[in-house]
Structure formats: structure tokens, C-alpha cells
Amino acid sequence: MNQDIVITEMSFADWNSVREIFIEGIRTANATFRTEAPSWDEWNDDHLTNCRFVAKQNGAVVGWVAFTSISTMRAFSGVVEVSIYIASTAAGIGVGSKLLQHIIDSSEQQQIWTIQAMIFPENIASLNLHKKFGFEEVGTRKQIGRLNGIWRDVVLLERRSNMVGVGVK
């Protein structure tokens, strides 16, 4: 089997595969507070139009990554939250690393200086992936939301660019 992973910009044509991978993440109960996948219109409205990528293996989507804005305030225009999902069939072959590296590189071209991630503490693979790419643990947001009636914590991580938004102190 060809292990070549190709990263491309996400298009509407990728949506059904992206949605299926998202549903797979929902079913783990350790990837998102969502209990149902959104429609394309909802997802499209929630995510920035740039910096949306899919990983393809042999032409099939096996992972995706995208940003949401954390605020409409101008002062935070360069701060985003990252979402990354990998199909279980592609776990452990470097898809997450390729996607995260690609979106980090693209983010700096888009003048994004801080990427944050909120990850369930039980999602060790995601925590390790983000830390591998320079995300630092800021803290734990205790019982920040309920999932299936259970209060859940999330670990807040962030990665600050060394190139964008670097100011004089």
C-alpha cells in the first residue's frame, strides 16, 4: 500500500469525507463537545476560509485541519483555534504531523501569530502531537462544558509564532 500522504486545500468536494472523519471523532467522546456533525454551511461559516487542508492517501481523505477565529475583536485577528482530525485507519502513519506542520507554515503566511488548541486530557495522542510542534500547555479549563451530561475539562495549549507578531518589549 502506498503510504504517500499529500496535503491539499480543502474543497467542498472533500466535505463528505471530512464529515465522516469528524463523526468518527465525535464517536470517541474525546475529540469534541459536539454530539452531531454540522452541515457544510454550518461548518463553512464557523471556520476561516483560508488555512483549511486535507490529507489524502491514494486519493482518499484521511485527515483534515482548519482554524476558527477566537474573537471578532481586531486586536485578536492573528489568534485562532485549530481543529485536527485523523481517520482511525490512518492513525500512526504521520498524517497528523504533516497536517499540523502544513497549517503552521500557512498560518504564518496569513499573519497568524498564535494558534490555540483545547484538547480533552484523555486525548493523549492529540496532546503529544501538538506539543511536538511547539504548543505549550497554558492550563486546564476545569469543567468547561458538558458532553453527554458529563462535565469535562480541556487542556488549553498555544503556539506562538517566532516570525509573526513579534514585537519589541
Steps between C-alpha positions, in 0.01 A plus 500: 500500500625847411568699816549830315296771668412808295373821663260711293263787562163379619216544253128439514566177308687373809212574737340155519834342594583781743158458661545122535836549671338761727222253588765242584655755739159575655450130570823483705351754746855637539531726196223762522207619706281460192265204496399537135697605194402838358373558150743638243347847537540497879855368480594743223362797696691398816843451341736749340498479121878482480714235669264205442682189392444130445746215497447249223640151467451336161247774424286437810465759777656359819517816712420869514602815680342847518486818706221686675532857619505546876360853490365768267709765678765648273769459767458121476497478119815286506378252762317183395394163633605189310292188437670187369342161437661182368314193374560200726621306195783754462606529865871471570631555145584871529181656364454724805860620487477587131170685546611692807832602344321613185246714681768654722701600192188635331392687813813711500438597137152612615645716781374272776718529810328271750333164447312355793357155555256372759545126545337252733768377746411142405605565140868425559584455130372850416677657798827335398458604137446864589791507746724349229433816296577749775160539662536575869252410768342817637278325751191291549155647461306312767152376418481741206213316333272199516515209261226241522404640840853480644707807586832487316833676536715610208872571489569838342814508287643774284777549250647843445668576168867598502445695177160671514387746765845519654521839663744697705447464874 
